[in-house]
Amino acid sequence: KSGLLCTGRCMALNSFENRVYDVEIEEENEGIPKNSPSRRRIVKFYRPERWSHDQILEEHEFLNDLCEAEIPAIAPLKFADGATINYTENSNIAYAIFPKVGGRSPDELSPDQLTRIGRLLGRIHNVGALKKSVHRLKINTTSYGKSNLEFLLKGGFIPIDFESRYQSVVENICTISAPWLEDSDYLRIHGDCHLGNLLWQDSGPFFLDFDDMLCGPAVQDVWLLVPGRDSYSVDQRDILLDGYREFRNFDQKSLRLIEALRALRFIHYAAWIAKRWKDPAFPMAFSHFGTYSYWSTQVEDLEEQLELISAQA
């Protein structure tokens, strides 16, 4: 369906959520080195029933919008019919094909790099604010908090020793945080904007993997890039925001959302593992999930988050 002839060389890439492969293709110009990115394509098979067709389209639309604004992003390639999504014939699994782009992951960010990342993020959010997200998940205390709590409780994933404490702390976090999130400006954001999804080329930084694209407040992408709370991390975040403000205003009041968003991510992450538990890869990778120690740590971490959130109320 892609019209590309493959050589047969294919390598599975590290991805828990989807199935992603680095595929070598035949090139008309045989002078191109075999390790050249132009000889390869990234084929992404989306996990069934996770995103709808329209939700995947919104991811692709965002990526195309970024490219049209001359912002470094990796947009999906079009099939012969002009679509960016296709489906396997037997299992009807959605897949897309992306160009392969090289880059390196930064180990530690210098002030100059933080400024440049901030500028890039500001430009991304400017594009994100140009259109409404109709089908994508909106991050709030229902989608990331209460619905995940309900799933964990109904599924019996939380040991009885921690069930009531976990339920209580999640409900209290949601009660305090809900009005703050409701009062926030929402736009299309990366959603999973940590350093693992950042690559650096000679021309500068760019972000990978918009699979978790969300409708949410801008600060969600900011705190994931600089997640620490200590003074060094605060200084790093300030440098990043200085670069951000060169291209887009940033609501300083939204910084109070960080600990609430961090707590919601804890809850969402636990439910994410639970929802994938029938996938053989997950028990192997998260063997500690479900243990007494795991849930003890979860409850203690969320209770700490509740203290931090309450102090801001």
Secondary structure, DSSP 8 states (H G I E B T S, - for coil): -----EEEEEEE---SSSEEEEEEE--S-TTS-TT-GGGEEEEEE--TTTS-HHHHHHHHHHHHHHHHTT---------TTS-S-EE-TTT--EEEEEE----B--SS--HHHHHHHHHHHHHHHHHHTTS--SSS-B-SIIIIIIHHHHHHHHTT-S-HHHHHHHHHHHHHHHHHHHHHHHTS--EEE-S--SGGGEEEETTEEEE---TT-EEE-THHHHHHHS---SHHHHHHHHHHHHHHTTTS---GGGGGGHHHHHHHHHHHHHHHHHHTTTSTHHHHH-TTTTSHHHHHHHHHHHHHHHHHHHHH-
